[in-house]
Amino acid sequence: MFDFKYIGINVINHVKGLDPECDCMEFGEIRYGTHKSDKPLVHKITNLTDRPLFAIDAEVIKSPPITNPLPLVAEKHKLVKTRDRCRCYKLTLKPGESVCVSYPFFYLRVVLTGGTIKTELSTGGGNSIGLSWEQEYVIGDLKWMEPCMNMKQTNIGNTTYDVYLAEWR
């Protein structure tokens, strides 16, 4: 396993139709780019170092059917970047920590630092648990998620769990 946390990677960034640019990408960095919807985005990153490069690109073609006009305000969540049609939050759970939250939007979940998470869904908004499961997450796990209500997440692992939640509007 690689320790990506504090490594900057020198790259050449190639975007079709533009001149190549030298750049440095830091671990956990969030970038946004726009392009014309009638043309595909052709993008290439050339790693100029001997260290591993780990990057995730996501292209959202249309707005989701449900959006939230207001930013999420929730314990353990930090709004880290906002753009016209996207907000990105970082959720951090140390070992043994829990958070109860509702996500009233569609989002992309990207795992930065993996861990073992117990997820519980409440059936009636109270303390009654309707469904629960445990799952191991590793760096780079990503999934498009639907809105959910009354979800409790508990880090039952030995490491801090960090995840980005990218909400498109």
C-alpha positions in Angstrom: 0.0 0.0 0.0 1.2 3.5 -0.8 1.2 6.5 1.5 -0.3 9.2 -0.7 -1.1 11.7 2.0 1.6 14.4 1.5 3.1 13.6 -1.9 2.9 16.3 -4.6 3.1 14.8 -8.1 4.6 16.8 -10.9 2.7 16.3 -14.1 2.0 17.6 -17.6 -1.7 18.2 -18.0 -2.9 17.8 -21.6 -6.4 18.9 -22.5 -7.4 18.6 -26.2 -7.4 22.0 -27.9 -5.1 23.6 -25.4 -1.3 23.7 -25.0 0.2 21.2 -22.5 0.8 22.7 -19.0 3.3 21.7 -16.3 1.4 21.3 -13.0 1.7 19.8 -9.5 -1.1 17.8 -8.0 -1.4 17.3 -4.3 -3.1 14.4 -2.5 -6.8 15.2 -1.9 -6.8 18.1 -4.2 -10.2 18.9 -5.8 -10.4 20.6 -9.2 -13.2 21.6 -11.5 -13.2 22.0 -15.2 -15.9 22.9 -17.7 -16.3 21.9 -21.3 -18.9 22.2 -24.0 -21.5 19.5 -23.5 -21.6 18.8 -27.3 -18.0 17.7 -27.3 -16.3 15.0 -25.2 -13.6 16.1 -22.8 -10.3 14.6 -23.9 -7.8 14.8 -21.0 -4.4 13.2 -20.4 -2.1 13.5 -17.3 1.5 12.5 -17.7 3.3 11.7 -14.4 6.8 13.2 -14.4 7.9 11.4 -11.2 8.6 7.8 -10.2 5.9 8.0 -7.6 2.4 6.5 -8.2 -0.3 8.8 -9.5 -3.8 8.4 -8.2 -6.5 10.6 -9.8 -10.2 10.3 -10.3 -12.1 12.3 -12.9 -15.9 12.4 -13.0 -18.1 13.9 -15.7 -21.7 14.7 -14.9 -23.7 14.9 -18.1 -26.9 16.3 -16.7 -28.3 17.6 -13.4 -29.7 14.9 -11.0 -33.5 14.8 -10.6 -33.3 16.0 -6.9 -31.0 18.9 -5.9 -30.6 20.8 -2.6 -30.6 24.6 -2.8 -28.7 24.9 0.5 -25.3 23.5 1.5 -25.3 20.6 3.9 -24.6 21.5 7.5 -23.9 18.4 9.4 -21.6 17.2 12.2 -18.2 15.8 11.0 -18.8 17.3 7.5 -16.8 20.2 6.2 -17.7 22.1 3.0 -14.3 22.1 1.2 -15.1 23.5 -2.2 -18.0 25.2 -4.0 -18.6 25.9 -7.7 -21.6 27.0 -9.7 -23.1 23.5 -9.9 -21.1 21.4 -7.4 -20.3 21.4 -3.7 -17.8 19.0 -2.2 -17.8 18.0 1.5 -15.2 16.1 3.4 -16.5 13.6 6.1 -13.9 12.5 8.6 -14.6 9.8 11.2 -11.8 8.8 13.7 -11.9 5.3 15.1 -15.0 4.9 17.3 -16.7 8.1 16.0 -20.3 8.1 14.6 -22.4 10.6 12.7 -26.1 10.6 12.0 -27.0 12.4 8.8 -29.4 12.8 5.9 -28.2 13.5 2.4 -31.0 15.2 0.5 -29.1 15.1 -2.8 -27.4 12.7 -5.2 -23.6 12.6 -4.8 -20.4 10.9 -5.7 -18.6 9.3 -2.7 -14.8 9.1 -3.1 -12.8 7.3 -0.3 -9.5 9.1 0.5 -8.6 7.1 3.6 -10.2 3.7 4.0 -11.7 2.1 7.0 -14.4 -0.2 8.3 -17.7 1.5 8.5 -20.9 0.3 10.1 -23.9 1.9 8.4 -27.4 1.9 10.0 -30.6 3.2 8.5 -33.5 4.2 10.7 -37.0 3.2 9.7 -39.0 6.0 11.4 -36.6 8.8 12.1 -36.2 7.8 15.7 -33.7 5.5 17.3 -35.2 2.4 15.8 -32.8 0.7 13.4 -34.3 -0.9 10.3 -31.2 -2.1 8.5 -27.4 -2.2 9.2 -24.3 -3.5 7.6 -20.5 -3.3 7.9 -18.2 -2.6 5.0 -14.5 -2.2 4.4 -13.5 0.8 2.2 -10.1 1.4 0.6 -8.6 4.4 -1.0 -10.2 5.1 -4.4 -13.5 3.4 -3.8 -16.1 5.5 -5.4 -19.8 5.2 -5.9 -22.7 7.4 -7.2 -25.1 7.6 -4.3 -28.8 8.4 -4.0 -30.4 10.7 -1.4 -30.9 9.0 1.9 -32.5 9.9 5.3 -31.6 9.0 8.9 -28.3 7.3 8.2 -25.8 6.6 11.0 -22.2 5.8 10.1 -19.7 4.5 12.7 -16.0 4.0 12.1 -15.4 0.6 13.7 -11.9 0.3 12.3 -8.5 1.3 13.6 -7.8 4.2 11.2 -9.3 7.6 10.5 -11.9 7.3 7.6 -11.9 10.3 5.2 -14.3 10.6 2.3 -15.3 13.3 -0.2 -19.0 13.7 -1.0 -19.4 15.6 -4.3 -22.9 17.0 -4.7 -23.9 18.1 -8.2 -26.8 20.5 -8.7 
